[in-house]
Amino acid sequence: MKNLKLLLIALLLAGFTNGQTKLSTTEKANYNRLLNKGIETFNAARLNEALETFKRAEAIDPEAWKLAFWMASCHYELNSYYTAENYINNALRNMPETEEGDATFYELSGKINHRLGKVEEAITAYKKCAILMGSKMASSYGITMYISQCELMIQAKKQGLTSLRKPLSIQLNSLEDEYAPILVSGGALFFTARRPETTGETSDPDDSKYFEDVYRAQWNPIISDYEIDYEFFKPINTSGFDALSYVNSNGTFALLTVNTEMTEKTTKGSDLFELRSESPFIWEAPTLIKKKGLNTDYFEGSATCTEGSEFGDFMIFVSDRNAETSGLDLFTCTQQESSYGEVTALPKHLNSAGNETTPMITADGKYLFFSSDELPGYGGYDIFYSTNENGVWSMPINLGPEVNSVNHDTHFSLDTKNKKGVFASLAEKEGYFSFDLYGVDLDGKDFPFLK
């Protein structure tokens, strides 16, 4: 009898170890229904709804490795990389010896480790993915590029290159997203954020984050930090998405992106708007730019302008109107006092097959900064610059690991006078990753835009 009890205990433990908890027919049916429903809502980008469905399936079978994979997928897309890591590790532990993860499984494992800076582990997972995919498909799906990104970061570490970036402000950076910093005269800073105090106090149902608003912060020398002025943009922010991307030197002209399709329904998508005034920073309500070919039914945003360019002023902005062949691309058009010229795409050596976004151009039109997730970098979006020589843009150059990280780095803006850059980057707080504002001192660096 004693031996029989030991045998039963051993069999029970073996079942738990292999993630094969015995389920009744009804439990199996409910589990499969919830798993399939969760996958369906995940593929429809309703991430929080998918996560809740997966949690209900988890209550039925907490050791199912395929479910753990989908939980990891949800948390990865929601930037909860540490939680995603726990679930992908659980999936590996509970995977029976008779089963094996597919290419998608190891791709996700690689991405999670990549975002967490564990580049050696990421390479191992990516290489397993590449073997399962085959070399041609691995190249087509970006796996080969991800391996190169990890190897580039390893090489940078061996060369002793370390990050120079520092959080821009303790007061401004929160658990929510802060990005698009713009330094203006008088010690002020404009930025965009998805905070609880957003106009209308509503959130995007897809990711449960608040809609974005624009904020103004003023430098306080007493506390040596910024303080938010919540009143400044109240007349301008809508109950949808609002993001400021450009302000001229005297504060009489600005560009912003507005999307109210989920709230006020006054835009069909994300469109470019102007802010104008005769007095500095005394802006009236934003006006839609009605130039044909500029705002379309596709996404338009992140516009930036020159101011006194030797060859005439022009605007650069982002659009996904060519999404069938590439992602977000950079577009340009000439700019005059109250009109814009024909819109054209920037050259293909700047617009990759991936996504280019958040451009910033110097006032003289000579240097363009932007972020890309396809051009050679270290992971996620990296910040690049290109030089305009007589109207011809040079090959883009990565700002390097002293600025860029293995995560998303975007919205770079150059303070030429003080030789400093401000930008946004995905940063970890309390186990969750969100965009924070960063600064980097470039004094003494050998960049042409500093000379």
Buried (B, 14 or more C-beta within 10 A) or exposed (E): EEEEEEEEEEEEEEEEEBBBBEBEEEEEEBBBEBBEBBBEBBEEEBBBBBBBBBBBBBEBBBBBBBBBBBBBBBBBBBBBBBBBBBBBBBBBEBBEEEEEBEBBBBBBBBBBBBBBBBBEBBBBBBBBBBEBBEEEBBEEBBBBBBBBBBEBBBEBEEEEEEBBBEEBBEEBBBEBBBBBBBBBEEEBBBBBBBBEEBBBEEBBEEBEBBBBBBBBBEBEEEEEBBBBEEEBBEEBBBBBBBBBBBBBEEBBBBBBBBBBBBBEEBBEBBBBBBBEBEEBBEBEEBEBBEBEEBBBEBBBBBBBBBBEBEEEBBBBBBBBBBEEEBBBBBBBBBBEEEEBBEBEBBEEEBBBEBBBBBBBBBBBBBBBBBBBBBBBBBBBBBBBBBBBEEEEBBEBBBBBBBBBBBBBBBBBBBEEEEBBBBBBBBBBEEEBBBBBBBBBBBEEBEBEBBE
